[in-house]
């Protein structure tokens, strides 16, 4: 089944984001080979150039390396590097927005933490 792509961003960036999420979640482990561009293109029903562009971005960011004749592989340390980048981005971009919304709504931070802990316990 073809993946559903959103119209707000280029497909190659959406594919790249999906791969980044799989790396962060440990679905794709460091040292593992990525599926071939052709396989990705068929699986997601996209143009091979689109898949290749997503892979090139990952190479440019130092998360993936191309091994001639073998394919693309997740570099050791990629997950740690990616998590550090995402954490920094969250703290600098998203967190201030969350704090602003909490303040705007007049919410009590201690109550939010307590509620969050209770929800986590229910999920466990």
N, C-alpha and C positions, 0 to 999 in steps of 0.2 A: 504494500500500500504506500502510496506517495505521501511524503510529509506535507503538512500544511505550512506554507510560507506566508509571512506577513508582508504587506505591501509597503510598510514604512521604512524598510531597510533593504539594501541589496542582499540577495540570497547568499552570496559567498560569505558575507559577514554573519548572517544567521547560522550558516553551517559552521563557521569558525567558532562562534559562541557555543554551539552544541558540543563541539569537540572539546573546548575549554572546560565546559561543565563536566564532561565525562572524565577529563583528567583530574579536576578538583575532587570529584566524587570517587575517584579510584576505579572507575569502570574501565578506563584504559590506563594501564600501569606504565611507569617509566621503563624504558627499554623495549616496550612492545611496538610492534609494527602497526602502522595505520593501514586500513584497507586501501587498495589501489584506487587511483583516481577513477578508473573505469567502473570499478565495483560501486563506489560511492555514487557516481553519476547514475548508474542503473538503479541502485537501491532507492535513491531519493528522487529519481526521475528529473535530474537536472543535467545541464550541459557539462561535459567533462572540463571545459575551460573554467566554469564556475567553481567546480571542486578543486581544480588545480590552483585557482586564485586563493581559495581559502587555505590550502596547504602552504602556499607561498607566504601568506601572512604569518602563519605559525612558524615558519622557518625564519622569517625576518625578525620575529620577536624572540628568537633563541629558545624556543620550546620544542622544536622538531628539527631533525636533521635528515637530509636526503643522502642515502647511501647508494651510490651508483650501481645499478643492476639489481638492487635488493629492495628498494622502496623507501618509505618515510618511517622514521622511528622517533618515539618520544625520548627526549634527552633526559639523562639522570639529573635530578634537581629541578625539573620542569614544574612539578606540582608545588614544591616549596616556593619557587620563584613566582608562580602564578598566584598562589594564595597570598603571598606578601603584597603583590600588586593589587589584588582585589580588596584586601583588607585596607590598604592605604586609601584606595579610591572610595571605599565605603565610608571610612572615617572622615575623609575630607569633603565628600560630595553628598552622600545619602544621609549620614548621621545628623549633620546640622539641620537638614530638612525634617527629620524625625523629631528632633528636639524642639524645633519651631512649632511643629504640629501638636506635640504634647503640651507645650506652653499655651498655644492658641486655644486648645480644648479645655485647659484648666485641669488636666489630669495630674494625679499624684504619682510621682515616679515610684515610690515604695509600693503603692497598690498595683501598679503595672508589673513590677518585678514579682510581687506575690502571685498575681494572676498568671504570669508566665510560668512560674515554678509549678503552680497547680496544674496547668495545662500539660507541662512536660511530664509530670508524675502520672497523669491519666493516660498518656501515650505509652509510657513504659509498662 
